[in-house]
Amino acid sequence: MSRGKTAVVAGATGLIGQQVVALLLRDERYARVLAFVRKPLPITHAKLEQRVVDWKTLGDEAVACDHVFCCLGTTIRKVKTKEAFREVDFTYPVNLAKATHAGGATCFVLVSALGADARASVFYNRVKGEAEEAIKQIGFPTLHVLQPSLLLGPRQEYRSGEAAAKWFFKVFGFLIPPKYKAIESAKVARAALNYANSTSHGTFVHPSADMQSA
């Protein structure tokens, strides 16, 4: 019987990252879950190893693993500047990709965003798109890029704009095309594991609508 896989989760304290970790810990295909965190998760498990990392230098080392789940992300409102936002949403994911690729990872799953485009005029979408393009160039045998729409789920922080959007989607959701419908974070987390364990190889971009039933 083959050994269980080692998974790396970045952004393990975030909305999707926490749910990915929970799924991995219950999944018999994985023997070890390495969570890169800003602060320790309030859980313990025989398969779980938590590590506080220096994201700025992470790309200089090799991190041995099989599958990588990159759930990193922030907002300009939270980090205050465009430079700080770009560091979290571009530099950190790219450094993670470099480190895990050097460590032999065969599959990288990147949680990006709807509208990500390296040529976009909107700064948020442009940075997300630039991160996608940079990671595509690193050369993983399999890369899955997830582009969810507005995320629904139990956030620890309150975001007034998202609260208003959630109300809108709840009332008028039936009028909105599937591509733009809000999506439960749990569905994105489940899709991430399903895609990582598919038998397909190559680079794939998954729009929000596809993840609703993945």
PyRosetta script that sets phi, psi and omega in degrees:
from pyrosetta import init, pose_from_sequence

init()
pose = pose_from_sequence("MSRGKTAVVAGATGLIGQQVVALLLRDERYARVLAFVRKPLPITHAKLEQRVVDWKTLGDEAVACDHVFCCLGTTIRKVKTKEAFREVDFTYPVNLAKATHAGGATCFVLVSALGADARASVFYNRVKGEAEEAIKQIGFPTLHVLQPSLLLGPRQEYRSGEAAAKWFFKVFGFLIPPKYKAIESAKVARAALNYANSTSHGTFVHPSADMQSA")
pose.set_psi(1, 133.1)
pose.set_omega(1, -178.2)
pose.set_phi(2, -71.3)
pose.set_psi(2, 153.9)
pose.set_omega(2, -179.6)
pose.set_phi(3, -68.3)
pose.set_psi(3, 156.2)
pose.set_omega(3, 176.2)
pose.set_phi(4, -71.3)
pose.set_psi(4, 157.2)
pose.set_omega(4, -178.1)
pose.set_phi(5, -78.5)
pose.set_psi(5, 156.3)
pose.set_omega(5, 170.2)
pose.set_phi(6, -105.0)
pose.set_psi(6, 127.7)
pose.set_omega(6, 179.4)
pose.set_phi(7, -113.7)
pose.set_psi(7, 140.5)
pose.set_omega(7, 172.2)
pose.set_phi(8, -109.1)
pose.set_psi(8, 132.8)
pose.set_omega(8, 176.3)
pose.set_phi(9, -121.5)
pose.set_psi(9, 121.3)
pose.set_omega(9, 175.8)
pose.set_phi(10, -106.5)
pose.set_psi(10, 137.3)
pose.set_omega(10, -174.2)
pose.set_phi(11, 81.7)
pose.set_psi(11, 35.0)
pose.set_omega(11, -172.9)
pose.set_phi(12, -71.0)
pose.set_psi(12, -11.2)
pose.set_omega(12, 177.5)
pose.set_phi(13, -96.4)
pose.set_psi(13, -3.0)
pose.set_omega(13, -178.7)
pose.set_phi(14, -83.9)
pose.set_psi(14, 179.4)
pose.set_omega(14, -174.5)
pose.set_phi(15, -58.5)
pose.set_psi(15, -51.9)
pose.set_omega(15, -179.7)
pose.set_phi(16, -80.7)
pose.set_psi(16, -40.2)
pose.set_omega(16, -177.6)
pose.set_phi(17, -56.6)
pose.set_psi(17, -42.7)
pose.set_omega(17, 178.9)
pose.set_phi(18, -60.5)
pose.set_psi(18, -40.7)
pose.set_omega(18, -177.6)
pose.set_phi(19, -73.5)
pose.set_psi(19, -32.8)
pose.set_omega(19, 174.8)
pose.set_phi(20, -63.8)
pose.set_psi(20, -44.8)
pose.set_omega(20, 178.6)
pose.set_phi(21, -58.8)
pose.set_psi(21, -46.0)
pose.set_omega(21, -179.2)
pose.set_phi(22, -60.1)
pose.set_psi(22, -41.5)
pose.set_omega(22, 178.9)
pose.set_phi(23, -66.4)
pose.set_psi(23, -42.2)
pose.set_omega(23, -179.6)
pose.set_phi(24, -62.8)
pose.set_psi(24, -39.5)
pose.set_omega(24, -178.7)
pose.set_phi(25, -66.1)
pose.set_psi(25, -25.3)
pose.set_omega(25, 179.3)
pose.set_phi(26, -93.2)
pose.set_psi(26, -7.2)
pose.set_omega(26, -173.8)
pose.set_phi(27, -93.0)
pose.set_psi(27, 118.9)
pose.set_omega(27, -176.4)
pose.set_phi(28, -69.3)
pose.set_psi(28, -12.9)
pose.set_omega(28, 177.9)
pose.set_phi(29, -73.0)
pose.set_psi(29, -14.3)
pose.set_omega(29, -178.2)
pose.set_phi(30, -114.2)
pose.set_psi(30, 128.2)
pose.set_omega(30, -179.5)
pose.set_phi(31, -97.3)
pose.set_psi(31, -22.1)
pose.set_omega(31, -175.7)
pose.set_phi(32, -145.6)
pose.set_psi(32, 134.6)
pose.set_omega(32, 177.8)
pose.set_phi(33, -122.9)
pose.set_psi(33, 115.2)
pose.set_omega(33, -179.6)
pose.set_phi(34, -103.3)
pose.set_psi(34, 110.3)
pose.set_omega(34, -177.1)
pose.set_phi(35, -100.7)
pose.set_psi(35, 121.8)
pose.set_omega(35, 174.1)
pose.set_phi(36, -91.1)
pose.set_psi(36, 118.9)
pose.set_omega(36, -170.4)
pose.set_phi(37, -131.7)
pose.set_psi(37, 158.1)
pose.set_omega(37, 170.7)
pose.set_phi(38, -83.6)
pose.set_psi(38, -35.8)
pose.set_omega(38, 177.7)
pose.set_phi(39, -143.4)
pose.set_psi(39, 150.9)
pose.set_omega(39, -175.0)
pose.set_phi(40, -59.2)
pose.set_psi(40, 141.9)
pose.set_omega(40, 172.5)
pose.set_phi(41, -73.8)
pose.set_psi(41, 145.8)
pose.set_omega(41, -177.5)
pose.set_phi(42, -81.6)
pose.set_psi(42, 43.2)
pose.set_omega(42, 179.4)
pose.set_phi(43, -140.3)
pose.set_psi(43, 156.1)
pose.set_omega(43, 172.5)
pose.set_phi(44, -130.2)
pose.set_psi(44, 146.8)
pose.set_omega(44, -179.2)
pose.set_phi(45, -161.2)
pose.set_psi(45, 146.5)
pose.set_omega(45, -177.8)
pose.set_phi(46, -60.1)
pose.set_psi(46, -29.2)
pose.set_omega(46, -178.6)
pose.set_phi(47, -88.9)
pose.set_psi(47, -11.9)
pose.set_omega(47, -170.0)
pose.set_phi(48, -95.5)
pose.set_psi(48, 128.9)
pose.set_omega(48, 171.9)
pose.set_phi(49, -123.3)
pose.set_psi(49, 125.0)
pose.set_omega(49, -179.6)
pose.set_phi(50, -104.3)
pose.set_psi(50, 138.1)
pose.set_omega(50, -177.5)
pose.set_phi(51, -139.2)
pose.set_psi(51, 126.4)
pose.set_omega(51, 172.4)
pose.set_phi(52, -87.4)
pose.set_psi(52, 122.9)
pose.set_omega(52, -173.0)
pose.set_phi(53, -116.8)
pose.set_psi(53, 159.0)
pose.set_omega(53, 171.3)
pose.set_phi(54, -93.1)
pose.set_psi(54, 100.4)
pose.set_omega(54, -173.8)
pose.set_phi(55, -63.7)
pose.set_psi(55, -27.9)
pose.set_omega(55, -176.3)
pose.set_phi(56, -70.9)
pose.set_psi(56, -26.3)
pose.set_omega(56, -178.5)
pose.set_phi(57, -113.6)
pose.set_psi(57, 2.1)
pose.set_omega(57, -175.7)
pose.set_phi(58, -58.6)
pose.set_psi(58, -35.1)
pose.set_omega(58, -177.3)
pose.set_phi(59, -66.5)
pose.set_psi(59, -9.2)
pose.set_omega(59, -179.0)
pose.set_phi(60, -88.0)
pose.set_psi(60, -4.7)
pose.set_omega(60, -177.8)
pose.set_phi(61, -122.3)
pose.set_psi(61, 169.3)
pose.set_omega(61, 177.1)
pose.set_phi(62, -106.3)
pose.set_psi(62, 131.0)
pose.set_omega(62, 178.2)
pose.set_phi(63, -114.0)
pose.set_psi(63, 110.4)
pose.set_omega(63, -176.7)
pose.set_phi(64, -73.5)
pose.set_psi(64, 127.0)
pose.set_omega(64, 178.5)
pose.set_phi(65, -169.7)
pose.set_psi(65, 175.5)
pose.set_omega(65, 177.6)
pose.set_phi(66, -105.8)
pose.set_psi(66, -52.6)
pose.set_omega(66, -177.8)
pose.set_phi(67, -121.1)
pose.set_psi(67, 145.5)
pose.set_omega(67, -179.8)
pose.set_phi(68, -125.3)
pose.set_psi(68, 132.8)
pose.set_omega(68, 177.0)
pose.set_phi(69, -119.9)
pose.set_psi(69, 105.8)
pose.set_omega(69, -177.8)
pose.set_phi(70, -97.0)
pose.set_psi(70, 106.3)
pose.set_omega(70, -177.4)
pose.set_phi(71, -114.7)
pose.set_psi(71, 27.0)
pose.set_omega(71, -178.6)
pose.set_phi(72, -73.4)
pose.set_psi(72, 145.7)
pose.set_omega(72, 176.5)
pose.set_phi(73, 173.2)
pose.set_psi(73, 150.4)
pose.set_omega(73, 178.8)
pose.set_phi(74, -147.3)
pose.set_psi(74, -166.9)
pose.set_omega(74, 175.4)
pose.set_phi(75, -133.0)
pose.set_psi(75, 154.2)
pose.set_omega(75, 177.5)
pose.set_phi(76, -63.8)
pose.set_psi(76, -34.7)
pose.set_omega(76, 179.0)
pose.set_phi(77, -59.2)
pose.set_psi(77, -36.7)
pose.set_omega(77, -177.6)
pose.set_phi(78, -78.0)
pose.set_psi(78, -42.6)
pose.set_omega(78, -175.1)
pose.set_phi(79, -96.3)
pose.set_psi(79, -7.0)
pose.set_omega(79, 169.5)
pose.set_phi(80, 84.1)
pose.set_psi(80, -33.4)
pose.set_omega(80, -175.8)
pose.set_phi(81, -130.1)
pose.set_psi(81, 157.4)
pose.set_omega(81, 176.7)
pose.set_phi(82, -64.7)
pose.set_psi(82, -36.1)
pose.set_omega(82, -179.6)
pose.set_phi(83, -62.7)
pose.set_psi(83, -43.7)
pose.set_omega(83, -179.7)
pose.set_phi(84, -68.0)
pose.set_psi(84, -37.2)
pose.set_omega(84, 177.6)
pose.set_phi(85, -62.9)
pose.set_psi(85, -45.9)
pose.set_omega(85, -179.2)
pose.set_phi(86, -62.5)
pose.set_psi(86, -35.0)
pose.set_omega(86, 179.3)
pose.set_phi(87, -62.0)
pose.set_psi(87, -44.8)
pose.set_omega(87, -178.1)
pose.set_phi(88, -73.4)
pose.set_psi(88, -41.1)
pose.set_omega(88, -171.4)
pose.set_phi(89, -95.7)
pose.set_psi(89, -10.1)
pose.set_omega(89, 175.3)
pose.set_phi(90, -120.4)
pose.set_psi(90, -59.7)
pose.set_omega(90, -173.7)
pose.set_phi(91, -62.4)
pose.set_psi(91, -46.5)
pose.set_omega(91, -177.1)
pose.set_phi(92, -64.3)
pose.set_psi(92, -48.1)
pose.set_omega(92, 177.6)
pose.set_phi(93, -61.6)
pose.set_psi(93, -38.6)
pose.set_omega(93, -179.8)
pose.set_phi(94, -67.5)
pose.set_psi(94, -41.5)
pose.set_omega(94, 176.9)
pose.set_phi(95, -63.3)
pose.set_psi(95, -38.9)
pose.set_omega(95, 176.5)
pose.set_phi(96, -62.2)
pose.set_psi(96, -43.0)
pose.set_omega(96, -179.7)
pose.set_phi(97, -63.3)
pose.set_psi(97, -42.7)
pose.set_omega(97, 179.8)
pose.set_phi(98, -62.7)
pose.set_psi(98, -44.5)
pose.set_omega(98, -176.7)
pose.set_phi(99, -66.7)
pose.set_psi(99, -43.1)
pose.set_omega(99, -177.1)
pose.set_phi(100, -77.4)
pose.set_psi(100, -32.0)
pose.set_omega(100, 174.6)
pose.set_phi(101, -63.5)
pose.set_psi(101, -42.6)
pose.set_omega(101, 177.4)
pose.set_phi(102, -64.3)
pose.set_psi(102, -26.7)
pose.set_omega(102, 179.7)
pose.set_phi(103, -88.2)
pose.set_psi(103, 4.1)
pose.set_omega(103, 174.4)
pose.set_phi(104, 95.7)
pose.set_psi(104, 12.3)
pose.set_omega(104, 179.5)
pose.set_phi(105, -60.3)
pose.set_psi(105, 136.6)
pose.set_omega(105, -179.2)
pose.set_phi(106, -100.2)
pose.set_psi(106, -16.0)
pose.set_omega(106, -178.9)
pose.set_phi(107, -142.4)
pose.set_psi(107, 130.6)
pose.set_omega(107, 178.2)
pose.set_phi(108, -121.8)
pose.set_psi(108, 125.8)
pose.set_omega(108, 177.4)
pose.set_phi(109, -112.3)
pose.set_psi(109, 118.4)
pose.set_omega(109, -178.2)
pose.set_phi(110, -109.2)
pose.set_psi(110, 120.3)
pose.set_omega(110, 173.7)
pose.set_phi(111, -86.8)
pose.set_psi(111, 108.1)
pose.set_omega(111, -177.6)
pose.set_phi(112, -105.1)
pose.set_psi(112, -130.9)
pose.set_omega(112, -178.6)
pose.set_phi(113, -159.3)
pose.set_psi(113, 152.4)
pose.set_omega(113, 174.2)
pose.set_phi(114, -58.0)
pose.set_psi(114, 132.8)
pose.set_omega(114, 178.8)
pose.set_phi(115, 89.1)
pose.set_psi(115, 1.0)
pose.set_omega(115, 179.0)
pose.set_phi(116, -59.5)
pose.set_psi(116, 129.4)
pose.set_omega(116, -177.2)
pose.set_phi(117, -163.0)
pose.set_psi(117, 120.3)
pose.set_omega(117, -177.8)
pose.set_phi(118, -62.2)
pose.set_psi(118, -15.2)
pose.set_omega(118, 179.8)
pose.set_phi(119, -106.0)
pose.set_psi(119, 8.4)
pose.set_omega(119, -176.9)
pose.set_phi(120, -68.0)
pose.set_psi(120, 149.0)
pose.set_omega(120, 176.4)
pose.set_phi(121, -80.7)
pose.set_psi(121, -24.5)
pose.set_omega(121, 177.8)
pose.set_phi(122, -78.1)
pose.set_psi(122, 124.7)
pose.set_omega(122, -174.1)
pose.set_phi(123, -55.8)
pose.set_psi(123, -47.9)
pose.set_omega(123, -178.6)
pose.set_phi(124, -56.5)
pose.set_psi(124, -50.8)
pose.set_omega(124, -178.7)
pose.set_phi(125, -65.0)
pose.set_psi(125, -35.4)
pose.set_omega(125, -179.0)
pose.set_phi(126, -66.8)
pose.set_psi(126, -44.2)
pose.set_omega(126, 179.8)
pose.set_phi(127, -64.1)
pose.set_psi(127, -42.8)
pose.set_omega(127, 177.8)
pose.set_phi(128, -60.4)
pose.set_psi(128, -43.1)
pose.set_omega(128, 179.8)
pose.set_phi(129, -66.8)
pose.set_psi(129, -38.0)
pose.set_omega(129, 178.2)
pose.set_phi(130, -64.7)
pose.set_psi(130, -38.0)
pose.set_omega(130, 177.1)
pose.set_phi(131, -64.0)
pose.set_psi(131, -43.3)
pose.set_omega(131, 177.5)
pose.set_phi(132, -57.5)
pose.set_psi(132, -48.5)
pose.set_omega(132, -176.7)
pose.set_phi(133, -64.4)
pose.set_psi(133, -41.6)
pose.set_omega(133, -179.1)
pose.set_phi(134, -64.2)
pose.set_psi(134, -40.8)
pose.set_omega(134, -178.6)
pose.set_phi(135, -71.9)
pose.set_psi(135, -32.6)
pose.set_omega(135, 175.7)
pose.set_phi(136, -60.0)
pose.set_psi(136, -31.6)
pose.set_omega(136, -176.8)
pose.set_phi(137, -78.8)
pose.set_psi(137, -11.8)
pose.set_omega(137, -175.6)
pose.set_phi(138, -73.8)
pose.set_psi(138, -31.0)
pose.set_omega(138, 171.2)
pose.set_phi(139, 102.0)
pose.set_psi(139, 31.7)
pose.set_omega(139, 175.8)
pose.set_phi(140, -66.4)
pose.set_psi(140, 140.2)
pose.set_omega(140, 175.6)
pose.set_phi(141, -55.8)
pose.set_psi(141, -36.6)
pose.set_omega(141, 177.9)
pose.set_phi(142, -136.0)
pose.set_psi(142, 129.5)
pose.set_omega(142, 177.7)
pose.set_phi(143, -132.5)
pose.set_psi(143, 124.5)
pose.set_omega(143, 175.9)
pose.set_phi(144, -114.3)
pose.set_psi(144, 121.2)
pose.set_omega(144, 177.9)
pose.set_phi(145, -105.9)
pose.set_psi(145, 118.5)
pose.set_omega(145, -179.2)
pose.set_phi(146, -100.5)
pose.set_psi(146, 129.8)
pose.set_omega(146, -178.0)
pose.set_phi(147, -122.0)
pose.set_psi(147, 74.6)
pose.set_omega(147, -179.0)
pose.set_phi(148, -72.6)
pose.set_psi(148, 154.0)
pose.set_omega(148, 172.2)
pose.set_phi(149, -81.6)
pose.set_psi(149, -155.8)
pose.set_omega(149, 178.7)
pose.set_phi(150, -55.0)
pose.set_psi(150, 129.0)
pose.set_omega(150, -177.2)
pose.set_phi(151, -89.5)
pose.set_psi(151, 132.3)
pose.set_omega(151, 174.6)
pose.set_phi(152, -107.5)
pose.set_psi(152, 137.3)
pose.set_omega(152, 179.9)
pose.set_phi(153, 162.1)
pose.set_psi(153, 176.4)
pose.set_omega(153, -174.6)
pose.set_phi(154, -80.4)
pose.set_psi(154, 77.3)
pose.set_omega(154, 176.6)
pose.set_phi(155, -69.9)
pose.set_psi(155, 147.6)
pose.set_omega(155, 176.3)
pose.set_phi(156, -79.6)
pose.set_psi(156, -24.6)
pose.set_omega(156, -179.3)
pose.set_phi(157, -108.3)
pose.set_psi(157, 148.6)
pose.set_omega(157, -179.7)
pose.set_phi(158, -92.4)
pose.set_psi(158, 131.0)
pose.set_omega(158, 177.4)
pose.set_phi(159, -123.4)
pose.set_psi(159, 109.2)
pose.set_omega(159, -173.9)
pose.set_phi(160, -59.8)
pose.set_psi(160, -41.2)
pose.set_omega(160, 179.7)
pose.set_phi(161, -61.6)
pose.set_psi(161, -41.7)
pose.set_omega(161, 179.2)
pose.set_phi(162, -68.0)
pose.set_psi(162, -35.9)
pose.set_omega(162, 179.6)
pose.set_phi(163, -62.1)
pose.set_psi(163, -42.1)
pose.set_omega(163, 178.6)
pose.set_phi(164, -66.0)
pose.set_psi(164, -41.2)
pose.set_omega(164, -179.7)
pose.set_phi(165, -64.9)
pose.set_psi(165, -39.5)
pose.set_omega(165, 179.4)
pose.set_phi(166, -62.2)
pose.set_psi(166, -41.0)
pose.set_omega(166, 177.4)
pose.set_phi(167, -61.9)
pose.set_psi(167, -43.3)
pose.set_omega(167, -179.9)
pose.set_phi(168, -61.2)
pose.set_psi(168, -46.6)
pose.set_omega(168, -179.0)
pose.set_phi(169, -63.9)
pose.set_psi(169, -35.9)
pose.set_omega(169, -179.1)
pose.set_phi(170, -66.6)
pose.set_psi(170, -39.3)
pose.set_omega(170, -176.3)
pose.set_phi(171, -83.3)
pose.set_psi(171, -42.5)
pose.set_omega(171, -172.7)
pose.set_phi(172, -113.6)
pose.set_psi(172, 15.0)
pose.set_omega(172, -176.1)
pose.set_phi(173, -56.5)
pose.set_psi(173, -32.3)
pose.set_omega(173, -177.6)
pose.set_phi(174, -66.3)
pose.set_psi(174, -15.6)
pose.set_omega(174, -180.0)
pose.set_phi(175, -92.3)
pose.set_psi(175, -9.2)
pose.set_omega(175, -171.2)
pose.set_phi(176, -96.0)
pose.set_psi(176, 132.1)
pose.set_omega(176, 177.2)
pose.set_phi(177, -57.4)
pose.set_psi(177, 148.4)
pose.set_omega(177, -177.2)
pose.set_phi(178, -52.3)
pose.set_psi(178, -35.7)
pose.set_omega(178, -177.6)
pose.set_phi(179, -58.9)
pose.set_psi(179, -31.1)
pose.set_omega(179, -173.5)
pose.set_phi(180, -105.0)
pose.set_psi(180, -3.3)
pose.set_omega(180, -179.1)
pose.set_phi(181, -63.6)
pose.set_psi(181, 144.0)
pose.set_omega(181, 174.4)
pose.set_phi(182, -61.9)
pose.set_psi(182, 152.2)
pose.set_omega(182, -176.2)
pose.set_phi(183, -133.7)
pose.set_psi(183, 138.9)
pose.set_omega(183, 177.7)
pose.set_phi(184, -66.8)
pose.set_psi(184, 135.3)
pose.set_omega(184, -180.0)
pose.set_phi(185, -59.3)
pose.set_psi(185, -31.6)
pose.set_omega(185, 179.2)
pose.set_phi(186, -63.3)
pose.set_psi(186, -33.4)
pose.set_omega(186, 178.0)
pose.set_phi(187, -69.3)
pose.set_psi(187, -37.2)
pose.set_omega(187, 178.7)
pose.set_phi(188, -66.4)
pose.set_psi(188, -42.7)
pose.set_omega(188, 179.0)
pose.set_phi(189, -62.1)
pose.set_psi(189, -43.7)
pose.set_omega(189, 179.1)
pose.set_phi(190, -65.3)
pose.set_psi(190, -40.8)
pose.set_omega(190, 178.3)
pose.set_phi(191, -62.7)
pose.set_psi(191, -39.2)
pose.set_omega(191, 179.9)
pose.set_phi(192, -57.6)
pose.set_psi(192, -45.1)
pose.set_omega(192, 179.2)
pose.set_phi(193, -69.6)
pose.set_psi(193, -39.9)
pose.set_omega(193, 180.0)
pose.set_phi(194, -63.6)
pose.set_psi(194, -43.4)
pose.set_omega(194, 179.8)
pose.set_phi(195, -65.9)
pose.set_psi(195, -42.3)
pose.set_omega(195, -178.4)
pose.set_phi(196, -61.3)
pose.set_psi(196, -30.5)
pose.set_omega(196, -176.6)
pose.set_phi(197, -103.2)
pose.set_psi(197, 15.0)
pose.set_omega(197, 174.3)
pose.set_phi(198, -77.1)
pose.set_psi(198, 167.2)
pose.set_omega(198, -178.5)
pose.set_phi(199, -92.8)
pose.set_psi(199, 0.8)
pose.set_omega(199, -178.8)
pose.set_phi(200, -81.0)
pose.set_psi(200, 145.2)
pose.set_omega(200, 178.1)
pose.set_phi(201, -125.2)
pose.set_psi(201, 146.2)
pose.set_omega(201, -177.6)
pose.set_phi(202, 131.0)
pose.set_psi(202, -162.1)
pose.set_omega(202, 180.0)
pose.set_phi(203, -111.1)
pose.set_psi(203, 127.9)
pose.set_omega(203, -176.1)
pose.set_phi(204, -131.0)
pose.set_psi(204, 139.4)
pose.set_omega(204, 175.5)
pose.set_phi(205, -115.0)
pose.set_psi(205, 123.6)
pose.set_omega(205, -175.2)
pose.set_phi(206, -111.7)
pose.set_psi(206, 109.6)
pose.set_omega(206, 176.8)
pose.set_phi(207, -70.4)
pose.set_psi(207, 164.3)
pose.set_omega(207, -175.2)
pose.set_phi(208, -55.8)
pose.set_psi(208, -41.0)
pose.set_omega(208, -177.4)
pose.set_phi(209, -59.3)
pose.set_psi(209, -37.1)
pose.set_omega(209, -179.3)
pose.set_phi(210, -67.0)
pose.set_psi(210, -31.1)
pose.set_omega(210, -177.0)
pose.set_phi(211, -78.2)
pose.set_psi(211, -15.1)
pose.set_omega(211, 179.9)
pose.set_phi(212, -60.3)
pose.set_psi(212, -29.5)
pose.set_omega(212, -177.6)
pose.set_phi(213, -125.8)
pose.set_psi(213, 13.6)
pose.set_omega(213, -177.1)
pose.set_phi(214, -72.7)
pose.dump_pdb("model.pdb")
